[in-house]
């Protein structure tokens, strides 16, 4: 791999690491912070979903804007929005403000994630993409594993709001690195105004049964991960088990650490056994884990589940 390509990849990895640490720092705190506005559990879940809603409405426009404006400008704007809204979240005086800032943060996250992934695909050869994207996922999981534990202790030492300030600071660091290191590949600059959307191809893809079922499986995994791990576990651990923020953060980190440990073995398992058996077994284990949560009684049993 040429040094220039290595630098291009590293310039995406490093700011992404800081963003993922920031995102995961607030993950065990978000439901507790939302509940501090004295709202119902339904409204707390709405605060978590508002971020996803912001990403949802912006994902397709982000792809179009990435082609029109370029990958680098969209990454910069997305990172800037993430950082600013992190600080605004900490200063939110009402639940409605918090909800609005979380939605806008989802918009910025969509801009950043879409342009980041597209830029990686742009600079890599097809033969390199699987390996390099695997390394990228490892960087992502490392950041996501460290964040919840850090966030838990930060919340204990400095208060719930402080985790958002830390998130904003990490966003600023990521923004500076993105601005200084990332450049637009020459071939992409010349194609900025081209569009690549092909409706017949998209229609054929959506009509593919295997693809559709894979989408359903992905939806189920993220539905459970966000609903249970991202929302209910922090609330349940706080209200029913009496765990502190550091313990809640470590419980969430354990799940991500297991994900990190199993990433490479699961890749080999897919190559050996095929995709379908691995997906089915993974969904079964996820379902079993979800069923165990109501029976947890303390920190140890919650960590195991």
C-alpha positions as CSV (number, residue, x, y, z in Angstrom):
1,X,0.0,0.0,0.0
2,X,1.5,3.4,-0.9
3,X,2.2,5.8,1.8
4,X,-0.3,8.4,0.4
5,X,-3.1,5.8,0.5
6,X,-2.1,4.8,4.0
7,X,-2.2,8.4,5.0
8,X,-5.6,8.8,3.3
9,X,-7.0,5.9,5.3
10,X,-5.5,7.0,8.6
11,X,-6.9,10.5,8.1
12,X,-10.4,8.9,8.1
13,X,-9.7,6.4,10.9
14,X,-8.4,8.8,13.5
15,X,-11.2,11.4,13.5
16,X,-13.7,8.6,13.3
17,X,-12.2,7.1,16.4
18,X,-12.8,10.3,18.3
19,X,-16.4,10.6,17.1
20,X,-17.2,7.0,18.1
21,X,-15.7,7.5,21.5
22,X,-17.8,10.7,21.9
23,X,-21.0,9.0,20.8
24,X,-20.5,6.1,23.2
25,X,-19.5,8.3,26.1
26,X,-23.0,9.7,26.2
27,X,-24.7,6.4,25.4
28,X,-25.2,5.2,29.0
29,X,-26.1,8.7,30.1
30,X,-28.7,9.7,27.5
31,X,-31.7,8.0,29.0
32,X,-30.8,9.2,32.5
33,X,-30.3,12.7,31.3
34,X,-33.6,12.7,29.4
35,X,-35.3,11.3,32.5
36,X,-33.9,14.2,34.5
37,X,-36.4,16.5,32.8
38,X,-39.1,14.6,34.7
39,X,-40.7,13.1,31.7
40,X,-42.3,9.7,31.1
41,X,-40.4,6.7,29.9
42,X,-42.2,7.0,26.6
43,X,-40.7,10.5,26.2
44,X,-37.3,9.2,27.2
45,X,-37.4,6.7,24.3
46,X,-38.5,9.5,22.0
47,X,-35.3,11.4,22.9
48,X,-33.3,8.3,21.9
49,X,-35.3,7.9,18.7
50,X,-35.0,11.5,17.7
51,X,-31.4,11.1,16.8
52,X,-32.2,8.1,14.6
53,X,-35.0,10.1,13.0
54,X,-32.5,12.9,12.1
55,X,-30.3,10.3,10.5
56,X,-33.2,8.7,8.7
57,X,-34.4,11.8,7.0
58,X,-30.9,12.9,6.0
59,X,-29.3,9.6,4.8
60,X,-30.4,9.8,1.2
61,X,-29.9,13.6,0.9
62,X,-26.4,13.1,2.4
63,X,-25.5,10.8,-0.5
64,X,-26.7,13.3,-3.0
65,X,-24.9,16.2,-1.3
66,X,-21.8,14.1,-1.1
67,X,-21.8,13.7,-4.8
68,X,-22.6,17.4,-5.4
69,X,-20.4,19.1,-2.9
70,X,-17.7,16.5,-2.3
71,X,-16.9,14.1,0.5
72,X,-14.6,16.4,2.5
73,X,-16.9,19.4,2.8
74,X,-19.8,17.2,4.0
75,X,-17.6,15.5,6.5
76,X,-16.5,18.9,7.9
77,X,-20.0,20.2,8.1
78,X,-21.3,17.0,9.6
79,X,-18.6,16.9,12.3
80,X,-19.2,20.6,13.1
81,X,-22.9,20.0,13.6
82,X,-22.1,17.0,15.8
83,X,-19.8,19.0,18.0
84,X,-22.1,22.1,18.3
85,X,-25.2,20.1,19.1
86,X,-23.2,18.1,21.8
87,X,-22.5,21.4,23.6
88,X,-26.1,22.5,23.1
89,X,-27.4,19.2,24.6
90,X,-25.5,20.0,27.7
91,X,-27.1,23.4,27.9
92,X,-30.6,22.3,27.1
93,X,-33.1,23.9,29.5
94,X,-36.2,21.9,28.5
95,X,-36.9,18.5,27.2
96,X,-38.1,20.0,23.9
97,X,-34.8,21.7,23.4
98,X,-33.0,18.5,24.1
99,X,-35.2,16.7,21.6
100,X,-34.5,19.3,18.9
101,X,-30.7,19.2,19.4
102,X,-30.7,15.4,19.3
103,X,-32.5,15.4,16.0
104,X,-30.1,18.0,14.5
105,X,-27.2,15.9,15.8
106,X,-28.7,12.9,13.9
107,X,-28.7,15.0,10.7
108,X,-25.0,15.9,11.3
109,X,-24.2,12.3,12.0
110,X,-25.8,11.2,8.8
111,X,-23.7,13.8,6.8
112,X,-20.6,12.6,8.5
113,X,-21.2,8.8,8.3
114,X,-22.3,8.9,4.6
115,X,-19.4,11.0,3.4
116,X,-16.9,9.1,5.5
117,X,-18.0,5.6,4.2
118,X,-18.2,6.9,0.6
119,X,-14.8,8.4,0.8
120,X,-13.3,5.2,2.0
121,X,-14.9,3.4,-0.9
122,X,-13.6,6.0,-3.3
123,X,-9.9,5.7,-2.3
124,X,-9.8,1.9,-2.1
125,X,-9.5,-0.7,-4.8
126,X,-12.2,-3.4,-4.8
127,X,-9.6,-6.0,-3.7
128,X,-8.7,-3.8,-0.6
129,X,-12.2,-2.8,0.6
130,X,-13.0,-5.9,2.7
131,X,-9.7,-5.9,4.6
132,X,-9.6,-2.1,5.1
133,X,-13.2,-1.9,6.1
134,X,-12.6,-4.7,8.6
135,X,-9.8,-2.6,10.2
136,X,-12.1,0.4,10.2
137,X,-14.8,-1.6,12.0
138,X,-12.2,-2.5,14.6
139,X,-11.3,1.2,15.1
140,X,-15.0,1.9,15.5
141,X,-15.5,-0.9,18.1
142,X,-12.4,0.2,20.0
143,X,-13.9,3.7,20.4
144,X,-17.4,2.3,21.2
145,X,-15.9,0.0,23.8
146,X,-14.0,2.7,25.6
147,X,-16.7,5.4,25.6
148,X,-19.4,4.0,27.9
149,X,-16.9,3.3,30.7
150,X,-15.3,6.7,30.3
151,X,-18.8,8.3,30.2
152,X,-19.9,6.6,33.3
153,X,-17.0,7.8,35.4
154,X,-17.2,11.3,33.9
155,X,-20.9,11.5,34.9
156,X,-20.1,10.4,38.5
157,X,-17.2,12.8,38.9
158,X,-18.6,15.9,37.1
159,X,-22.3,15.3,36.5
160,X,-24.5,14.0,33.6
161,X,-24.1,17.2,31.6
162,X,-20.4,16.9,31.6
163,X,-20.5,13.9,29.3
164,X,-21.9,16.1,26.5
165,X,-19.1,18.6,26.9
166,X,-16.6,15.8,26.6
167,X,-18.5,14.6,23.4
168,X,-18.3,18.1,22.0
169,X,-14.6,18.4,22.8
170,X,-13.9,15.1,21.0
171,X,-16.0,16.4,18.1
172,X,-13.8,19.5,17.9
173,X,-10.7,17.4,17.9
174,X,-12.2,15.3,15.1
175,X,-13.1,18.4,13.2
176,X,-9.6,19.8,13.3
177,X,-8.1,16.5,12.2
178,X,-10.6,16.2,9.4
179,X,-9.9,19.8,8.2
180,X,-6.1,19.4,8.2
181,X,-5.7,15.8,7.0
182,X,-8.6,14.8,4.7
183,X,-8.4,15.8,1.1
184,X,-10.7,15.1,-1.8
185,X,-9.4,12.5,-4.3
186,X,-8.8,14.1,-7.7
187,X,-11.1,11.8,-9.5
188,X,-13.9,12.6,-7.2
189,X,-13.5,16.3,-7.6
190,X,-14.1,16.0,-11.3
191,X,-17.3,14.0,-10.7
192,X,-18.9,16.2,-8.1
193,X,-21.9,17.1,-10.2
194,X,-22.5,13.6,-11.5
195,X,-25.4,11.6,-10.0
196,X,-25.3,7.8,-9.7
197,X,-28.8,7.0,-8.7
198,X,-30.3,4.4,-11.0
199,X,-34.0,3.6,-10.2
200,X,-34.2,0.3,-12.2
201,X,-31.1,-1.0,-10.4
202,X,-32.5,0.1,-7.0
203,X,-35.9,-1.6,-7.8
204,X,-34.2,-4.9,-8.7
205,X,-32.2,-4.7,-5.5
206,X,-35.3,-4.1,-3.3
207,X,-37.1,-7.0,-5.1
208,X,-34.3,-9.4,-4.2
209,X,-35.6,-11.7,-1.4
210,X,-32.2,-12.3,0.2
211,X,-31.5,-8.6,0.3
212,X,-34.9,-7.8,1.8
213,X,-34.6,-10.5,4.4
214,X,-31.1,-9.2,5.3
215,X,-32.6,-5.7,5.7
216,X,-35.3,-7.1,8.0
217,X,-32.7,-9.0,10.1
218,X,-30.6,-5.8,10.4
219,X,-33.7,-3.8,11.4
220,X,-34.4,-6.4,14.1
221,X,-30.9,-6.2,15.5
222,X,-30.8,-2.4,15.6
223,X,-34.3,-2.3,17.0
224,X,-33.3,-4.5,19.9
225,X,-29.9,-2.9,20.4
226,X,-31.3,0.6,20.5
227,X,-34.5,-0.2,22.4
228,X,-33.0,-2.5,25.0
229,X,-29.3,-1.7,25.3
230,X,-29.5,1.9,24.4
231,X,-32.7,2.8,26.4
232,X,-34.0,0.2,28.8
233,X,-30.8,-1.1,30.3
234,X,-29.6,2.3,31.6
235,X,-33.1,3.1,33.0
236,X,-33.6,-0.4,34.4
237,X,-30.1,-0.5,36.0
238,X,-30.6,2.9,37.6
239,X,-34.2,2.6,38.8
240,X,-34.5,-1.2,39.7
241,X,-31.0,-2.4,40.3
242,X,-29.5,0.8,41.8
243,X,-26.4,0.8,39.7
244,X,-24.3,4.0,39.3
245,X,-23.3,5.5,36.0
246,X,-19.9,3.8,35.9
247,X,-21.5,0.4,36.4
248,X,-24.1,1.1,33.7
249,X,-21.3,2.3,31.3
250,X,-19.3,-0.8,31.9
251,X,-22.3,-3.1,31.3
252,X,-22.8,-1.4,27.9
253,X,-19.1,-1.6,27.2
254,X,-19.0,-5.4,27.8
255,X,-21.4,-6.0,24.9
256,X,-19.3,-3.9,22.6
257,X,-16.1,-5.6,23.7
258,X,-17.6,-9.0,23.0
259,X,-18.6,-7.7,19.6
260,X,-15.0,-6.6,19.0
261,X,-13.6,-10.0,20.2
262,X,-16.0,-12.0,17.9
263,X,-15.7,-9.9,14.8
264,X,-12.8,-11.8,13.2
265,X,-14.0,-15.3,14.3
266,X,-17.5,-14.5,12.9
267,X,-15.9,-13.5,9.6
268,X,-14.1,-16.8,9.4
269,X,-17.3,-18.6,10.4
270,X,-19.2,-16.9,7.6
271,X,-16.5,-18.0,5.1
272,X,-16.7,-21.6,6.4
273,X,-20.4,-22.1,7.2
274,X,-22.1,-19.5,5.0
275,X,-23.9,-16.3,5.8
276,X,-27.4,-17.7,6.5
277,X,-26.5,-20.1,9.4
278,X,-24.4,-17.5,11.1
279,X,-27.1,-14.8,10.8
280,X,-29.8,-17.2,12.1
281,X,-27.7,-18.3,15.1
282,X,-26.7,-14.7,15.9
283,X,-30.4,-13.6,15.9
284,X,-31.2,-16.5,18.2
285,X,-28.4,-15.5,20.7
286,X,-29.6,-11.9,20.6
287,X,-33.2,-13.0,21.3
288,X,-32.0,-15.2,24.2
289,X,-30.0,-12.3,25.7
290,X,-33.1,-10.0,25.4
291,X,-35.2,-12.6,27.2
292,X,-32.7,-12.8,30.1
293,X,-32.7,-9.1,31.0
294,X,-36.0,-9.1,33.0
295,X,-34.5,-11.8,35.2
296,X,-31.3,-10.0,36.1
297,X,-31.0,-8.9,39.8
298,X,-27.6,-7.2,40.1
299,X,-24.6,-5.9,38.3
300,X,-23.1,-9.4,37.7
301,X,-26.2,-11.0,36.2
302,X,-26.9,-7.9,34.1
303,X,-23.3,-8.0,32.8
304,X,-23.7,-11.7,31.9
305,X,-27.0,-11.1,30.1
